[in-house]
Amino acid sequence: MEDRKKNRADRNRTLTISAEEISNLRNKILYSHDINGKTNFENCLINANLFDIIDYIPNECANLIIIDPPYNLSKKFNSSSFAATSDKKYETYLRSWFSKICMKLAPNGSLYMCGDWKCSFIQQKVISEQLTIINRITWQREKGRGANSNWKNNMEDIWFAVKSPKDYYFNVDAVKMKRRVIAPYRENGKPKDWEESENGNIRITYPSNFWDDISIPFWSMPENTDHPTQKSEKLIAKLILASSKHDDLVFDPFVGSGTSCVVAKKLGRRYLGIEIDEEYCLLGAKRLISAESDTEIQGYSGGFFWERNSLNLQKEKRPTSIIPSRDLFNNTNY
């Protein structure tokens, strides 16, 4: 598909789909006509309009929901597009599906929604009507054009909300970071709150709600696709590791090129993703096949997340964690 549309440099690692792969990959995803009567939606990647199938998804089935909806910007998404509109109309758009999505969340489940400065305050309003907001994560985007008459748009938000503020899962130990120590402090000649290694001095830190270690997928990264708003596997991994347990179900109703499903698979979770564009679904299917053997997540190693440009420090390899083979990518029939 995309490899027939664009000429790419030899070193460009952007994932593409060839004409020869399409038939096999179509067998790995579900379509609207496959949904009627289906009751088990574990480990499914579905090519369909969300509004057509959301009522078929069982209520309270998802332990974690990750939503990266169209922002209130005019954007082309391959075969579909989203047109920027007024704040009021964007709010109406969110309401048209958000309450139904919340019905799919388990009583002790968590939900994350991505947004930018233009739509984030509207998302906050709509989310707070259905769930309890726990926090807002802001992450730094090191990509994008500068502006001559404004500040460069370099940040995005992720709202963190739960159904029950007294009963939700959060594993802080799973999302700690290792950072280089620039000015090491010693007490009685010994490192204080940091450790020495052959390659440098490292401190283990608690995660905050400001993330400056995220890279937007680009041409030299094997996870990169032509989806215009693709989030990195590292970003999604933080959400999944913090707010779900092994074998939990992660649901993404706007899954794009499959990142949430791919990361869930790599981290031993079940997944359910819905995407309206077939080409993006096929890319997701190809990535899920690769995740059978390649569970690496760039920036996550040895059970810790690492700051940018620290590959030489990442000596430990995290343990492989794949869920039992029981999905469409292991030739299991539902």
C-alpha positions in Angstrom: 0.0 0.0 0.0 2.1 2.9 1.3 5.2 1.5 -0.2 3.7 2.0 -3.7 2.8 5.6 -2.9 6.0 7.0 -1.6 9.7 6.8 -2.5 11.7 6.2 0.6 15.3 6.4 1.4 17.1 3.1 1.9 17.6 3.7 5.6 14.0 4.7 6.2 12.5 2.0 8.5 8.9 3.2 8.3 6.6 0.2 8.3 4.7 -0.4 5.0 2.4 -2.9 3.5 3.1 -4.6 0.2 0.4 -5.8 -2.2 1.4 -9.4 -1.5 0.8 -9.0 2.2 -2.7 -7.6 2.1 -4.6 -10.9 1.8 -2.9 -12.6 4.7 -3.1 -9.5 7.0 -6.8 -9.2 6.3 -7.3 -12.6 7.8 -5.8 -11.3 11.0 -8.4 -8.5 11.6 -12.1 -8.5 12.1 -14.7 -6.5 10.1 -18.1 -5.2 10.9 -19.8 -8.3 9.4 -17.8 -10.5 11.8 -19.2 -8.8 14.9 -22.8 -9.8 15.0 -23.3 -12.5 17.6 -19.7 -12.4 18.8 -19.3 -12.4 22.6 -15.5 -12.8 23.0 -13.6 -9.7 22.1 -10.2 -10.6 23.6 -7.2 -10.0 21.4 -9.1 -8.5 18.5 -8.2 -5.8 16.1 -11.4 -4.6 14.4 -11.7 -2.5 11.2 -15.0 -0.7 11.7 -16.8 2.5 12.5 -16.9 2.8 16.3 -20.5 3.9 16.3 -21.5 0.7 14.3 -20.1 -1.8 16.8 -19.7 -0.2 20.2 -23.0 -1.6 21.5 -21.7 -5.1 20.7 -18.7 -4.8 23.0 -19.6 -6.2 26.5 -20.0 -3.7 29.3 -17.3 -3.6 32.0 -15.0 -5.8 30.0 -11.9 -3.5 29.9 -9.6 -3.0 32.8 -7.9 -0.1 31.0 -9.1 2.2 28.2 -6.7 4.3 26.2 -8.3 7.0 24.0 -6.4 9.0 21.5 -9.3 10.7 19.6 -9.1 13.2 16.8 -8.1 16.5 18.4 -10.1 19.7 17.4 -7.8 20.2 14.4 -8.3 19.7 10.7 -6.4 16.5 9.9 -6.4 13.9 7.2 -6.3 10.3 8.3 -5.8 8.4 5.1 -9.3 7.4 4.0 -11.0 9.7 6.5 -10.6 13.2 7.9 -11.6 15.4 10.8 -12.5 19.1 10.4 -11.7 21.6 13.1 -14.9 23.0 14.6 -16.2 25.2 17.4 -15.5 24.3 21.0 -19.2 23.6 21.5 -19.4 21.2 18.5 -16.3 19.4 19.6 -17.8 18.9 23.0 -20.9 17.5 21.3 -18.7 15.2 19.3 -17.0 13.8 22.5 -20.3 13.3 24.2 -21.6 11.3 21.2 -19.4 8.3 22.1 -17.7 8.9 25.5 -20.5 7.7 27.8 -20.7 4.5 25.8 -17.0 4.0 26.1 -17.2 4.4 29.8 -19.7 1.7 30.0 -17.0 -0.7 28.8 -14.7 0.1 31.7 -14.6 -2.3 34.7 -15.7 -0.9 38.1 -12.1 -0.6 39.2 -10.7 0.3 35.8 -8.7 3.3 34.6 -9.0 5.5 31.5 -6.5 7.8 29.8 -7.4 10.3 27.1 -4.9 12.2 25.0 -5.4 15.8 23.9 -3.7 19.1 23.1 -4.1 22.6 24.5 -7.0 23.4 22.1 -9.2 20.5 23.2 -7.8 19.4 26.6 -10.1 21.7 28.6 -13.1 20.3 26.8 -12.0 16.8 27.4 -11.6 17.5 31.1 -15.2 18.7 31.2 -16.7 15.7 29.5 -14.5 13.1 31.3 -15.4 14.6 34.7 -19.1 14.1 34.1 -18.6 10.3 33.9 -15.4 9.5 35.9 -13.2 10.9 38.6 -10.1 12.6 37.2 -7.0 11.7 39.2 -4.3 13.6 37.3 -3.2 15.3 34.1 0.0 14.2 32.5 1.8 16.7 30.3 4.4 15.3 27.9 6.9 17.2 25.8 6.9 16.7 22.0 10.3 17.1 20.4 8.9 17.4 17.0 7.0 20.0 15.0 7.4 23.3 13.3 8.3 26.5 14.9 6.1 29.6 14.9 7.1 33.1 14.0 4.2 34.8 15.9 3.5 32.3 18.6 5.1 29.9 21.0 5.9 26.5 19.4 3.2 23.9 20.2 5.5 21.5 22.1 3.2 19.8 24.7 0.3 17.5 24.9 -1.9 16.3 27.8 -3.1 12.9 28.9 -6.1 12.9 31.3 -6.0 10.1 33.9 -9.4 9.1 35.3 -11.0 6.2 37.1 -14.5 4.9 37.9 -13.8 4.4 41.6 -11.3 6.8 43.3 -11.1 4.4 46.2 -10.6 1.2 44.2 -8.3 1.4 41.2 -4.9 -0.2 40.3 -1.7 1.8 40.0 1.7 0.2 40.0 4.3 3.0 40.6 7.2 0.5 40.8 6.5 -0.6 37.2 7.0 2.9 35.8 10.1 4.2 37.6 12.8 5.8 35.6 16.6 5.6 35.5 18.3 8.9 34.9 21.9 10.0 34.7 23.2 11.8 37.7 24.8 15.1 36.6 26.0 16.3 40.0 26.4 13.2 42.2 26.2 13.9 45.9 28.0 11.7 48.4 27.4 11.2 52.1 30.3 9.7 54.1 32.0 9.0 50.8 29.1 6.9 49.5 26.6 7.7 46.8 23.4 9.2 48.2 20.2 8.1 46.3 22.1 7.0 43.2 24.3 4.2 42.1 27.6 3.9 40.3 28.0 1.7 37.2 30.6 1.1 34.6 28.9 3.4 32.2 27.9 6.2 34.5 26.0 7.3 37.6 22.3 6.5 37.7 19.4 7.5 39.9 16.1 5.6 40.1 13.3 8.2 40.2 9.6 8.2 40.8 7.5 9.1 37.7 5.9 12.5 37.7 3.0 14.0 35.6 5.5 15.7 33.4 7.3 13.5 30.8 10.3 14.8 28.9 11.6 11.4 27.8 9.1 10.7 24.9 10.2 10.6 21.3 7.7 10.9 18.5 8.0 8.0 16.1 10.1 9.0 13.1 11.6 7.4 10.0 14.6 5.6 11.7 12.3 3.9 14.3 10.9 0.4 13.3 7.6 1.2 15.1 7.1 4.2 12.8 4.1 4.2 10.4 2.5 6.8 8.2 -0.3 7.5 10.7 -0.1 11.3 11.3 -0.7 11.3 15.0 1.0 8.0 16.1 2.0 7.8 19.7 5.2 6.0 20.7 5.2 2.6 22.2 7.1 4.0 25.1 4.3 6.4 26.0 1.7 3.7 25.8 3.8 1.3 27.8 3.9 3.7 30.7 0.1 3.8 30.8 -0.3 0.1 30.5 2.3 -0.8 33.1 1.0 1.7 35.6 -2.7 1.0 35.3 -3.1 -2.7 34.4 -2.1 -6.1 35.5 -0.8 -9.1 33.5 -3.6 -10.6 31.4 -5.9 -7.5 31.9 -7.8 -6.2 28.9 -6.7 -3.0 27.3 -9.3 -1.3 25.0 -8.5 1.4 22.5 -11.5 2.7 20.5 -9.3 4.8 18.1 -6.4 2.5 17.8 -4.9 3.9 14.6 -1.9 1.8 13.4 -2.3 -0.4 16.4 0.2 0.9 19.0 -2.0 0.2 22.1 -2.7 -3.4 21.0 1.0 -4.0 20.1 2.3 -2.7 23.4 -0.4 -4.6 25.3 0.7 -7.8 23.6 4.4 -7.1 24.3 3.6 -6.6 28.0 1.4 -9.6 28.5 -2.0 -8.0 28.4 -5.1 -8.8 26.3 -6.2 -6.2 23.8 -9.1 -4.9 21.9 -8.7 -2.1 19.2 -11.1 -0.5 16.8 -10.0 1.5 13.8 -12.1 2.9 10.9 -9.3 2.9 8.3 -8.4 -0.5 6.9 -4.9 0.4 5.9 -4.1 1.5 9.5 -5.6 -1.8 10.7 -3.4 -3.8 8.4 -0.3 -2.0 9.7 -1.5 -2.8 13.2 -1.9 -6.5 12.2 1.6 -6.6 10.8 3.0 -5.0 13.9 1.2 -7.6 16.1 2.7 -10.4 14.1 6.2 -8.9 14.7 5.4 -8.6 18.4 5.2 -12.4 18.6 9.0 -12.5 18.5 10.1 -9.0 19.1 8.9 -7.6 22.5 11.4 -4.7 22.7 10.0 -1.3 23.6 12.4 1.5 22.8 13.3 3.4 26.0 12.2 0.6 28.3 14.8 -1.9 29.5 15.6 -3.9 32.6 12.2 -3.1 34.1 12.8 0.7 34.0 12.1 3.6 31.6 15.2 5.5 30.5 15.7 9.1 29.6 16.6 10.0 26.0 20.0 9.3 24.6 20.9 6.7 27.2 21.3 3.6 25.1 24.8 3.0 26.3 23.5 2.8 29.9 20.8 0.3 29.1 22.7 -2.9 29.7 20.0 -5.0 31.2 17.4 -6.7 29.1 13.9 -6.8 30.4 12.3 -10.3 30.6 10.2 -11.4 27.7 6.5 -11.2 28.6 4.0 -12.6 26.1 0.5 -13.7 27.0 -0.6 -17.2 26.3 -1.1 -17.7 22.5 -4.9 -17.3 22.1 -5.5 -14.5 19.6 -6.0 -14.0 15.9 -2.3 -13.9 15.4 -1.9 -17.4 16.7 -4.4 -19.0 14.3 -7.0 -19.4 17.0 -10.6 -19.4 15.7 -13.3 -17.6 17.7 
